[in-house]
Structures are given as structure tokens and as C-alpha cells.
Amino acid sequence: MKKIFAIVFFLNITCYTIYAQSNMLLIGPTLHYNIGGGVKNIVYGLEVSYWTMDFYSRNPAIGLDCGIEFEGSKTRLYTEFQSGVFFGASVGYVCQFGEQYECSGFQGSIWGAFYGGLELRLRRLNNTSYFAPGGILKFPLFKNEQHYSLFGDINFM
């Protein structure tokens, strides 16, 4: 486990130095284990996020995401404001649809990730709280960057 943590940490530091100043659009799958309301289910989804990062100024990395999740006959749509680099937090609105079941609420997450990582999500829907630990994986679709890295002027895409 320590070796996996060290490899992930090294890859994140490498990405940090390469993408020190950039705007990125990412897309990827999500997988969570939803616990709440007397039910435990696997939830899978797709999330798109946009990040603006400038680590050489004093501005924090901020982003917006939107996603869709599927849990049996239920479908959830959400959008969140997020901030962080390797560890961060997200908060936003969620709306759930299903067979005779519609509601809206809020959710928040704490996560450790760059292109992939772990997430702990708390959701409040229809006066019921849910806890959903899980994972995320992101692939860059677009980035606009200026390179200030240890590796010089490198362009991977």
C-alpha cells in the first residue's frame, strides 16, 4: 500500500509541475458505494469538470463539474463548485429522478485526486442523508497552458 501511495504521489507531483498554469476540461467515469435510506447500492456515472489553475499566483485552483449517476432505477444529475489541487472539496446541487421518485438536495465531497483518486461524498435528499465512498478517473479533453515546469517547455497534447 505504501508503494502505491508513493507512486500516486510522485505522479501527482509530476503533473503539478507540468500543469502549473493551465485551464483544463476533463471527463471520466465515477464509481461509488451509496449507503443511506436503509439501502446500499453501487452507483456508476460520468463526470465532466473544468478547472482553472495558476499555481504561481496566490489564487486557488477552482473548478466546476457536472455529472450524471445511475443507481438501479434512479438517475441523478448534479453540479458542484470545487477547489483544491491534490486534496480538495466540492459542494453543489443534486437532482434525482426515478420511478415515482423525484427530489432535489445538496451534496458535498472531500477528495484526493488529480487525474484519478478517491472521494468521500455526503448527500442530503428528501430529508435522508447518504454516504458514498468511491473513486474517480479523469481524462483531459482540452487544456490551455503555459509551461513553468522542471522539465522545460513540454506539450503532451
C-alpha positions, 0 to 999 in steps of 0.5 A: 500500500505504501508503494502505491501511495508513493507512486500516486504521489510522485505522479501527482507531483509530476503533473503539478509541475507540468500543469502549473498554469493551465485551464483544463476540461476533463471527463471520466467515469465515477464509481461509488458505494451509496449507503443511506435510506436503509439501502446500499447500492453501487452507483456508476456515472460520468463526470465532466469538470473544468478547472482553472489553475495558476499555481504561481499566483496566490489564487486557488485552483477552482473548478466546476463539474457536472455529472450524471449517476445511475443507481438501479432505477434512479438517475441523478444529475448534479453540479458542484463548485470545487477547489483544491489541487491534490486534496480538495472539496466540492459542494453543489446541487443534486437532482434525482429522478426515478420511478415515482421518485423525484427530489432535489438536495445538496451534496458535498465531497472531500477528495484526493485526486488529480487525474484519478483518486478517491472521494468521500461524498455526503448527500442530503435528499428528501430529508435522508442523508447518504454516504458514498465512498468511491473513486474517480478517473479523469481524462483531459479533453482540452487544456490551455497552458503555459509551461513553468515546469522542471522539465522545460517547455513540454506539450503532451497534447 
